[in-house]
Amino acid sequence: MTETPVDQMSFEQAMAELEQVVGTLERGDVALEESITLYERGAKLKKRCEDKLKEAEEKVAAITLDGDGNPKGTTPVEGL
């Protein structure tokens, strides 16, 4: 697990660490307190991944098309 703050991770970083957390929890070879800490970090990582995916979806949705269906530019997405 990295010490990188979750809110500074890219989608790929957060997903990779989330997979590690899930694997560790599924094996069940950690103490209860560590399991709780891992679960809490996993919840933060999951939210980060969801937020980054939503951000990407909004960017894709903002692409405008011309009359032939070809991308011609983007419209600003509020908050991005």
Backbone hydrogen bonds, N-H to C=O, Kabsch-Sander energy under -0.5 kcal/mol:
donor,donor_aa,acceptor,acceptor_aa,energy
8,Q,5,P,-2.0
9,M,6,V,-1.7
14,A,10,S,-2.5
15,M,11,F,-2.7
16,A,12,E,-2.3
17,E,13,Q,-2.3
18,L,14,A,-2.5
19,E,15,M,-2.3
20,Q,16,A,-1.6
21,V,17,E,-2.6
22,V,18,L,-2.7
23,G,19,E,-2.3
24,T,20,Q,-2.5
25,L,21,V,-2.6
26,E,22,V,-2.8
27,R,23,G,-1.8
28,G,24,T,-1.3
29,D,24,T,-0.7
35,S,31,A,-2.5
36,I,32,L,-2.3
37,T,33,E,-2.1
38,L,34,E,-2.8
39,Y,35,S,-2.7
40,E,36,I,-2.4
41,R,37,T,-2.2
42,G,38,L,-2.8
43,A,39,Y,-2.2
44,K,40,E,-1.7
45,L,41,R,-2.6
46,K,42,G,-2.6
47,K,43,A,-2.0
48,R,44,K,-2.2
49,C,45,L,-2.5
50,E,46,K,-2.5
51,D,47,K,-2.7
52,K,48,R,-2.5
53,L,49,C,-2.4
54,K,50,E,-2.4
55,E,51,D,-2.3
56,A,52,K,-2.1
57,E,53,L,-2.6
58,E,54,K,-2.4
59,K,55,E,-1.8
60,V,56,A,-2.3
61,A,57,E,-2.6
62,A,58,E,-1.1
63,I,60,V,-1.5
64,T,73,G,-2.9
66,D,70,N,-2.8
69,G,66,D,-2.0
72,K,64,T,-2.4
73,G,64,T,-0.9
75,T,62,A,-2.4
78,E,76,P,-0.6
80,L,77,V,-2.0
